[in-house]
Amino acid sequence: MGYELYVTRADSHLETREKPISESEWLAAASADPTLSLSNEDYYERRGPDKTTERFHPWIWSAHPDTPPLWFIDGAINVKNPDPATISKLVELARILKARVIGEEGEEYTE
């Protein structure tokens, strides 16, 4: 278990599909950041609504000593158990994506 933060346009992490960040917006922001790189090794799989398997690969923040993974799933970017430096990175990405950083209980994180 852990505590997750989300970069989202929604009011709650449970509503990210209703106000999504598009995949193309996320890919443009992530690709433009030289400290982020897509992991081809790590992934998360789940069954989609149509019973097919969906596979998600995280972007890795290589400038951080712990190289935390950033997961783009259901229109939001999420990170588990972020430290203060990672929270600052999420706030930076949220600003670029015209979104905000919220926790599981709805609290908002800003600089």
N, C-alpha and C positions, 0 to 999 in steps of 0.2 A: 504494500500500500504506500501511497504517497499523496502529496498535495499537488494539484495541477493548476497552472496558470494558462490563460488563453488569450491570444491576440484575436479579437473578434469585433464585428460591428453590431453584434446582438447585445441585448440587455442581460442575458444569462448564457452560461456555457451550454445550457440545454436547448437553446434556440439558435444555434449557429447556422443551421440549415435554412432558417427563415431570412436571415440577413448575412449571406455568405460573402467571404472574400473569394473572388474567383481564382481558380487554379492558375490562370494566365497572369493575374496580378501578382500572386505569390511567386510564381516562377520568375517573373521579371524582377521583382525585388530581391529574391534570393540569388539569382544569377548575377545581379549587379553588385553584390556584396562579396568582395574578395576573401572575406573571412568565413564564408559559408560554402560548403561543398556537399553535393548529394552523395549519400552512402549507397553503394550498390550491394553491400554485404548485409546490412541490418534491414529488417523489415517487420511489419506487422500485417497479419492476415486476418480477414473476417469474411463471413458469408454476407453477400449483398442481398438486398430485397428480392432480387430475381434468382436467388440461390447460387449465384456464381461466386467464386472467391475473388475478393478484392485484396490487392497487396499494396501496402504503403511503405515507401522508403523515406527515412528521415534526412533532413539536412543537418550537417554537423557544423557546429561553431568551433572552428579550429583555433581561433585566437584565445580560447579559454583553456586552461590547463586540464580541465575535466572533459573537454570536448562534448558538451551536452547536445543531445539530439533535439531537433525541432521537428515536430510532426505536423504535417498539413493533412487534416482529416475533417470532412464535413464542413468545409468553408471556414475553418479556423486553424490557427497554429497553436499547438500546445506543447508544454514542457513540464515534466514532473520534477518536483522538489528543486526549483531554481534557487540559486544563491543570489545575493545582491547584484553582482556583475551581470548575471544572466537576465535578471529582471530589467536592468538598464538596457540591455540589448533588445529585449522584447518591447520595451517602451519606444526605442529607436525604430524598430520595425513597424510598430503600430502607427507611429507618426507618418511613416512613408506610405503605409497602406490605408491611411485615413480610418483607423480603427482605434481600439483601446485595449488595455490589458486588464483582465478581470480574473479573480480567483473563483474557486468552486462555490464559495458562499456569496458571490456577487460583489465583493470588495474590488475597488478599482486601484490600480497601481500607476503612479505617475513619477516623473523625475523629482 
